């Protein structure tokens, strides 16, 4: 029994906000400064009053439609998010009610930018065990609400959005030509938690500590490039192929320099890499499913191709998933 992605969907709120738009809003930066260091040209920022579950709903509806799946058929729903609607209940439960599902096992995963990878890995284990048949996996974020807009080292990097996939049980090679998820590798090292964090919390109705995202950019860059290349090799080795044997690499869309450095360490061509960071920035847990949906819908990704997904996020968490689409 395999876990196979049968539908993808994504959603970006509002109109694109360009680098020049940020300058006009008072951010001390420039279009050249941002593009040179990150490759980001625009991002989407959620409108006032809209929540993470709203973005997740839009992406989920598109994924369900693409899969030809009714919400009532789902028996597992996982939302990966760092920015839930509320402390409780989970954003996944809010999404479940919104799409009209009752009874599915439903919960959130918090692994920041690595969240979608973690969630997809969890779903794969449930499906391969035989306990569940149809799952919805969503990465959704409204990161803009935890940014310090006076800190140009962080606020220019991030955007809001959501991506979703429907994953179904599939017996190998019977109903389809491709089996689905071939291998997953998930890792974490909490000793590096200080390089990317939001250290604030709510206590007694008051904010205690710093409520904004803070990052040591150089430390994150070095760590990300190292572990992304390592986990890619580990994931491919587990499936018995080399990185050169994949058709597409879909990395976490955080920074074009991280992507390019990782690709060089893997001896791959950028022609094999799906890059969308220029149009939506770092959308944390949403970035990989967003990029996957873009490449599926524009025809680059086709059935039978081998796809390697990989991401790294605060924690520090990282992981990779190899699948035959």
C-alpha angles and dihedrals in degrees: 000000000000134000109235129188107232101171140019133197140171142183136198118192125230127342124323114273109214127209089253089053089058090051090052089051090058104263110147098235143085138231091248093050093052098043094046094052102033113011089234117141101167144358137193121241123201118248120246112276096023120113140201091263090057091057091043090052093055094048092044094053090054093048093048091049092049091050094045087234128143118223089234090063094062118104097177132040124179126178119195109205143144092194108054121182091244140000084251146044102038120257087236091062091049089050091047091056092045095054092044103249123145125188104015118132102257134185146135128252120210112199095123112221089359091054100101091050091051092047093048090049091051092050091050091056093049092049095045089051089060094237095110134033110184127030139177116213118190135182111196133164144172093192092158089078094064096046127109101224090202091061105082091183090071112014094065092055104061141068141171128255149114138236129187141186134192112222121196136183112258129180108229115271095339105099096014141029092237130054103214127224110029102180142351132198122187126182141170139184113192093187087081095054093119097066093072122016151127101222099184127105141176117253123170091348093305133104110249118194129355111332095192132090112259125188141184095217098193093048092048091048095052094044094047096051092049099047096039092058092044096049092046090057092044093051094047092046089054089057094043098247136104124239088252088065095065122098097208138016115205107188129183105283101232108118132354091224091058090048094049093046092050092048091052091052089052092048091234131141119246085232086076094052127092108219122185101146090104092066103039109014122216108339093174112216090008097058101083098045089044091055092043092053093048092053093045094050096046090052100247093115114058136178114281096029122124113238127191116203119190138169145169129202146165116305081051098270128160140164150153137223124199116199141167104227 
